Structure formats: C-alpha cells, structure tokens
C-alpha cells in the first residue's frame, strides 16, 4: 500500500535525509587509498549517534540474512550491498557509499559513487551518466506522472550513453519503513505496475548502472551483488518528496 505523507511527516523525513547527506559528505571526504571499508563504516556509525539518529541498515533482515553493518560499501564491480571489512581502498578504485538512518521514526536513504583518486575517462563517464540518470528520473517525479516516467528517464539516459541499468534491484517508497510501496525500477516494460504519482509520496530513486551487461551475481555472503562480467558498476540515490511545486530532493546537502 502506498502511503501519503503529511507536510509534518515530510519535515521529519527532511531532517533524517539531511543527516544522511551530512554523513555521506564526511564519508566522501574520508575516502583515500589505504582506508579500510570497516573504518568508513565506523565513521558512519559514530556520526549517526552523534546526530541523534540510528543506523537504518544494521540488523536489517528482508530475507534470511541479516545485514551486519551500518554502511554499504561497493567497490569496482560490486553493484550494491558490499559489506564493510578490513579491505583497503586503492588508488583508481571506484566506491559506492549507500547509507541510511532512522530519525524520529522516519527513514532517510541516499548513495553516491566516488573515485579514489584519478580514474580513466571511461570511468568518469560511468559516474557522470549514473548521476545524470538519477536527476533525469527525479525531474519526472511529479504529481500526475507515473512510475514509468521516472523509469524511462533513467533508462534512456543510461542506454543513450552505452551503459546498462540493473534490472534485479529497484528504488522504492520510503517513510516509516526503509522499503515501502511502490517499487521504482530503473527501466520499464509493459505489464509492470505503474501507479500514478501523487503529492505527498516519498520515494528513494536509485539508478544502478553497469559498464557492461545488466547481469549480476550474489556472493556467498548473501548480500554483495557483483556484475556477472566483472565490469564496473556505479550507484547514486536520493530520497525525494513529491510536492505541489514538483520533486523536492530531501537528501541533497543544503547550503552547498
């Protein structure tokens, strides 16, 4: 069931999402060769509690396997849900940072993929196109449009650049739960659910874009999704609210 948020509820979600944005900015600033993904996770957890929030992902159990950390850190050919560990970042890596919090009963969720130092032009293009596809999707998140308008905008931006969208994962509604209805896929086919968008809906839109094919595999940890062909993947995400004035990006850092 799709829930419609009141202005007061969206105001709390805005606070939650700003906490996410601030912590992601700190994580991006901390990314460097030699830092471990566990150190990034610990930084995220420490900052979360300092800001009066709780980690959204730690202990999350949508199926049989509990997610054990606060942060998802996905490196190079890892698409999403990489589990922090003693692994060190290296120069030339790309790293996806996916993070969420719970604040006063509401969730915020956002993700960015950044380069660890200089990377080839083709890698920069992958990051830029993925980010552009996110904003193309957000631009269609208007009352009266449908989920397909978001999905098609993402898909067209990605495929026009020669990349592929991951079809096994999707964005989602967000609010008092991390994952709510509706699903927000990054592609559209006839017959898929296609609800109309309404003022007061809150969505997490999150393109996952592969350099090669859209196919993926899940590692033995039960969480980490990797590209089947070993090529790179990027992930960007914002939590947004649909308002009478169009989409409001809740998780974009204010005053920047």
Rosetta blueprint (number, residue, H / E / L):
1 X L
2 X E
3 X L
4 X L
5 X L
6 X L
7 X H
8 X H
9 X H
10 X H
11 X H
12 X H
13 X H
14 X H
15 X H
16 X H
17 X H
18 X H
19 X H
20 X H
21 X H
22 X H
23 X H
24 X H
25 X H
26 X H
27 X H
28 X H
29 X H
30 X H
31 X L
32 X L
33 X L
34 X L
35 X L
36 X E
37 X H
38 X H
39 X H
40 X H
41 X H
42 X H
43 X H
44 X H
45 X H
46 X H
47 X H
48 X H
49 X H
50 X H
51 X L
52 X L
53 X L
54 X E
55 X E
56 X L
57 X L
58 X L
59 X L
60 X L
61 X L
62 X L
63 X L
64 X L
65 X L
66 X L
67 X L
68 X L
69 X L
70 X L
71 X E
72 X E
73 X E
74 X E
75 X E
76 X L
77 X L
78 X E
79 X E
80 X E
81 X L
82 X L
83 X E
84 X L
85 X L
86 X L
87 X L
88 X E
89 X L
90 X L
91 X L
92 X L
93 X L
94 X E
95 X E
96 X E
97 X E
98 X E
99 X E
100 X E
101 X E
102 X E
103 X E
104 X L
105 X L
106 X E
107 X E
108 X E
109 X E
110 X E
111 X E
112 X E
113 X E
114 X E
115 X E
116 X L
117 X L
118 X L
119 X L
120 X L
121 X H
122 X H
123 X H
124 X H
125 X H
126 X H
127 X H
128 X H
129 X H
130 X H
131 X H
132 X H
133 X H
134 X H
135 X H
136 X H
137 X H
138 X H
139 X H
140 X L
141 X L
142 X L
143 X L
144 X L
145 X L
146 X E
147 X H
148 X H
149 X H
150 X H
151 X H
152 X H
153 X H
154 X H
155 X H
156 X H
157 X H
158 X H
159 X H
160 X H
161 X L
162 X L
163 X L
164 X E
165 X E
166 X L
167 X L
168 X L
169 X L
170 X L
171 X E
172 X E
173 X E
174 X L
175 X L
176 X L
177 X L
178 X L
179 X L
180 X E
181 X E
182 X E
183 X E
184 X E
185 X L
186 X L
187 X L
188 X L
189 X L
190 X L
191 X L
192 X L
193 X L
194 X L
195 X L
196 X E
197 X L
198 X L
199 X L
200 X L
201 X L
202 X E
203 X E
204 X E
205 X E
206 X L
207 X L
208 X E
209 X E
210 X E
211 X L
212 X L
213 X L
214 X L
215 X L
216 X E
217 X E
218 X E
219 X L
220 X L
221 X L
222 X L
223 X L
224 X L
225 X E
226 X E
227 X E
228 X L
229 X L
230 X L
231 X L
232 X L
233 X E
234 X E
235 X E
236 X L
237 X E
238 X E
239 X E
240 X E
241 X E
242 X E
243 X E
244 X L
245 X L
246 X E
247 X E
248 X E
249 X E
250 X L
251 X L
252 X L
253 X L
254 X L
255 X L
256 X L
